[in-house]
Each structure stands twice: as C-alpha cells, then as structure tokens.
Amino acid sequence: MNDSTVTLPWLVIRQDDNGNRYRVGRYATRAEAQKIVDSLGDRGHKQLYWVERIGQNAGA
C-alpha cells in the first residue's frame, strides 16, 4: 500500500465561539480521532471539538 491508497475517513472538527467550524485533522480510525478530541479537551481549550465520519451528513 502506498500513501495514495490510505483512507482517512474520520475528521476532528473544532467550532469556535462565533460558530465557525474548522477541520483539525483526518484519521484512519474513530478511536484515533477521539484521542485527539480528548487530549484537546484535557488541555482546557474552550472551543467545542467532535469526531465526524466523512460523508455522514451527506444529503442532510
């Protein structure tokens, strides 16, 4: 497998106080993405962080 075939379907999203959303990173597993969310929360960041799967909101 080369780098072009790696699938990273899990996103960590951050929402700031103004409602703007930003992608923090992409990850191979939900568990990996959740670790990032947990570590950011543990640092005392006041923004909202969560995990989404690419395409989960398609058509919404």
VEXLOGU-119986 format. One record per residue (C-alpha): y, z, x. Coordinates in nm, 3 decimals, always signed. Layout:
ATOM       Y       Z       X
ATOM       Y       Z       X
...
//
This chain:
ATOM       Y       Z       X
ATOM  +0.000  +0.000  +0.000
ATOM  +0.346  -0.081  +0.131
ATOM  +0.686  +0.060  +0.031
ATOM  +0.748  -0.215  -0.225
ATOM  +0.448  -0.104  -0.433
ATOM  +0.536  +0.267  -0.454
ATOM  +0.612  +0.375  -0.811
ATOM  +0.872  +0.647  -0.865
ATOM  +0.890  +0.688  -1.243
ATOM  +1.031  +1.042  -1.257
ATOM  +1.406  +1.099  -1.239
ATOM  +1.610  +1.412  -1.183
ATOM  +1.933  +1.388  -1.382
ATOM  +2.244  +1.602  -1.345
ATOM  +2.509  +1.643  -1.612
ATOM  +2.849  +1.779  -1.511
ATOM  +3.096  +1.982  -1.715
ATOM  +3.255  +1.663  -1.852
ATOM  +2.927  +1.524  -1.985
ATOM  +2.891  +1.264  -1.708
ATOM  +2.530  +1.205  -1.603
ATOM  +2.409  +1.115  -1.255
ATOM  +2.071  +1.033  -1.109
ATOM  +1.991  +1.284  -0.833
ATOM  +1.666  +1.118  -0.722
ATOM  +1.342  +0.943  -0.813
ATOM  +0.999  +1.096  -0.761
ATOM  +0.633  +0.997  -0.785
ATOM  +0.522  +1.295  -0.996
ATOM  +0.675  +1.514  -1.262
ATOM  +0.581  +1.823  -1.059
ATOM  +0.773  +1.694  -0.757
ATOM  +1.080  +1.622  -0.971
ATOM  +1.056  +1.964  -1.138
ATOM  +1.052  +2.133  -0.795
ATOM  +1.388  +1.971  -0.722
ATOM  +1.530  +2.085  -1.057
ATOM  +1.406  +2.439  -0.994
ATOM  +1.547  +2.450  -0.640
ATOM  +1.889  +2.331  -0.758
ATOM  +1.889  +2.592  -1.034
ATOM  +1.792  +2.863  -0.786
ATOM  +2.097  +2.778  -0.574
ATOM  +2.329  +2.876  -0.856
ATOM  +2.454  +2.528  -0.942
ATOM  +2.631  +2.539  -1.277
ATOM  +2.551  +2.181  -1.375
ATOM  +2.261  +2.101  -1.604
ATOM  +1.954  +1.940  -1.440
ATOM  +1.643  +1.795  -1.603
ATOM  +1.349  +1.559  -1.549
ATOM  +1.309  +1.227  -1.730
ATOM  +1.048  +0.956  -1.704
ATOM  +1.187  +0.604  -1.662
ATOM  +1.168  +0.424  -1.994
ATOM  +1.103  +0.733  -2.206
ATOM  +1.424  +0.681  -2.401
ATOM  +1.390  +0.304  -2.430
ATOM  +1.488  +0.184  -2.774
ATOM  +1.649  +0.514  -2.869
//
